[in-house]
């Protein structure tokens, strides 16, 4: 099974490009983030014409997550246990559309869009830490050793200095802080490992380049998009691709797709 994750930065703006990517790459399951629309606004028909079922979760023009699958789509959840809400001081908090889970082809897939954090002294940064902590607790409650689980998406974390063009740049402070890195690494204590780095460990394998300041042309990017796999799923990992070409051309998202191939689960095959 080929699983991909992609922060599409508005599915309605880029649906033609996304569907073309699915058809070109033979992707079976695509986890999307920052879809920026409600489910009734999601262009489901174009995915269905291409042979995919869609589960989407969104509240307005911000955030939003979805999963498209051509290998089954069941047991959909639009938040994980303990997922925190967010609201500015003095405002009512909202459980934002930042997580959706579904079972696809025998793999439990969670598409997550971790909060950016904005600045170290911003309430959004505390929200980011709470989100990662709650996701870690939820992930630990799942049957990690016995299940094929993939927690994928835009993590807004650069775990190593080599995952950004300049870890000392103030604009990346909320992505490289000690606290967010520790929370990201805490998933390893539960048995999860970051699958893409097992295959593509090299420096400069970025998945995001902001639109301003000619970041892409200058090679000033960040590696923010990951696939955290449970131990059982890790035994099935094959090839990994970071599709850098999807950052090129008109109408590109500021993120690119990350694809991981998984072999069949030996435990599910009858002798």
N, C-alpha and C positions, 0 to 999 in steps of 0.2 A: 504494500500500500504506500502510495506517495502522499505525504502530508505536507502542507505548506502553511505558513503564517505570514500575514501581510497587513501592515497598517496602511489602509488604502486612502486615508485622508479624503473622505467623501465618496461613498459608493455611487451616488447618483451622478457625480461628475465623471467618474472613471469606470463605469460599469462595462463599457465596450472594451476597454483595455483589460479589465480583470477577466472577463469571459474569454477574451482572446488568449490571455495567459493560461487559463485552465485548459483550453483546447490545444494550445501549442505544447504544453509541458506534460499533459496527461495526468495532471494532479487529481487525486481521488477525493481529498478532503482539504478545504481551504478555511482556515480560521482567520477572520478579518477583525480589525480594530479601527476605531475612529470612523465608523460608517456615517455618522452625522445625520441620522434620520430615524423616524419612528418605523415600526414594522410595516404599517400600512403604506409607507412611502418607499419602502425597499423595492428595487426592481426585480422582484422574484421571478416574473415571467421570463426574463432573459436567461436566468439561470436554469429554469425548468426546461426551456427549449434546448439547452445544452446538456440536459440529462442530470441536473443536480437538484436535490432537495435543499431547502434553506430554512434555518432557524435564526431569527433576528431579534435583537433586543435594543431598543433605543427610546429615549424620552423626548428628545428635541433635536436641535441642530448641533448639539455637542456630544462628544463621546460616541457611544454606540458600538456594539459588537455583534458578530454573526458567524455562523458556520454553514458552509455549503458542502454537501457530500453526495457522491454518486454510489456510495457503498453502504447506504443505510443511515438513518438519522432518528434516534429514539432517546427517551429518558431526558428530555430537555429541561435544563434548569437555568434560570436567569439571574441567579446570584449564588454565591457559595455561603455556607454556614458562617455566621459571624461577620459577614462583609459590612464594613462601616459605611455610614453615610457622611455627607459633607455639606456644610453650609457656612457662609461667612458669619463672623460674629454679629449677633443680633438678628440673624435670618434663620428661617426654618431649614433644617438639614434635609437632604434628599439622598436616597439610595441610588446613586448614579448607575448608568448602564455601562458597567466596566467588566462584566464577566458573564459568560454563557457557557454551559457545559452540555455535551451530547455524546451519546455512544455511536460511533461510526466504524463499521467494519471490525467490531470487537475491541476497539480502542476507546477509552473514555477520554474525550478531548475537551479541554477547557481553553477557551479563547479569552485572554485577559488583557486589559489595557490599564496598566499601573499608572496612577497619577504622576504628573510631571514633578510637582513640588514647588515650582516657580522660583522660590528663593528660600534660603535656610531660615530666615526669620518670618516666613509667610505661613499662615495657618494651613495652606495647602501642603506644605512640607510635613507637618505633623500628621496630616491626613494620609500622605504617602507612606509614612512609617507605620501607621495603624493598618493601612490596607495590606501591606506586605506581611505584617505580623499576623493579621487575621487569616490571610491566605495560607501562610505557613501552618497555622494551627489546623485549618480545614484540611489541608493536604496531608497532614499527619494522621487525621482521623479516617482517611480513606484506606482501603486495603492495599497498602503500598507494595508489599512483597508479592502478593498473589495476583495483582491486577495489572493490566496494561493501561497506564495512565500517561497522558501527555498534557502538561500545562504549558501553553505556548502563547506568544504574543509580544507586544511592545512592553518591555519591562521598565523602560526608562531608568535603567541602571547600567553603568559601565563598570563591571567588576574589577577590571585591571586597567592600569594606566595606558596600556597599549590599545585599549578599546576606544580611545578618543585621540584626536589629533593633538590635544594639549590639555592634560588633566588639571593644569593650573589656571586655565581660563575661567574667570568668574561665571561665565554663562553656563558652565557644566557642573557647578558646585553641587547641585541637588542630585546629580547622577553619579558622583564619585565620592560622596561623603562616606566616612567610616561606618555610620549607622546603616545606610542603605546597602552597602556592600556586605556588612555582617548579616543583614536580614536575607539577602540573596543567597549567600553561602550557607545559611542555616537549612536550606532545603536539602543540602547534601547530607546533613545529619539524619534526615528522614529516609534517605536511600535514593533520592532523586539525583540525577546528574544532568548537566547541560550537554545534550546530545551533539549539537553542532560543533562544539569546540573539540570533541573527541576526534573529529574528522578534519576540521579546518581550524587549526590552532594559531595560524600565522597572524603576525601583527598587521594591522591595517585592513582587516577583513570587515569593513564597515557595512552597516545596513541602513544608515540614516545620514543625510546631508541636508541641513536646513537650506531654505531657498535663498536667504540673504547672503550677501558678502561672497558670492561665487564659491561657496563651500565645495560643491561637487567638482568644479573645474580645478580647484586648488587641492583636492584630495583631503579636505578637512571634514572628516565625518566622525561617526560614532557607531559602535556596535551595541545595539540596544534590543534587538529582536532575537529571542531564544526559544528553544524547545527543551523543557525539563521533562525527562522521561523516568518512569519508575524502573526498578531493577529488571523486571520481567521484559519490559519493552526495550530496554537497552541491549538485551541479548539479540534483538532482531534488527538493530540499526545497520544500514548499508551506506549508501552514498548520501552526501550532503552538498547542497548547492546554494550559494548566495547569488541571486540573479541580479547582478549589478546593472545589467543593461536596461532593466525596468526603470532606472532613474533617469534615463536618457529620453530625449524627444519631448514633443508637446504633450501637455496634460499629465506629466508624471507625478506620482506621489513623492513626498520627501523621504519615504521609506521604500525598501525593496523587499521582494519576497524571499523567504528562507525555506528551502525544501529539504525534506528528509525522507528517504526511502526506508521502509521497514519490510522485512521478510515476513512470511506467514508464521503465525504462532504455532510452534510444534505441539504445544499442549492442547490445541484445539483441533488438531488433525487426527482423524480416526486411523488406526493401523490397517 
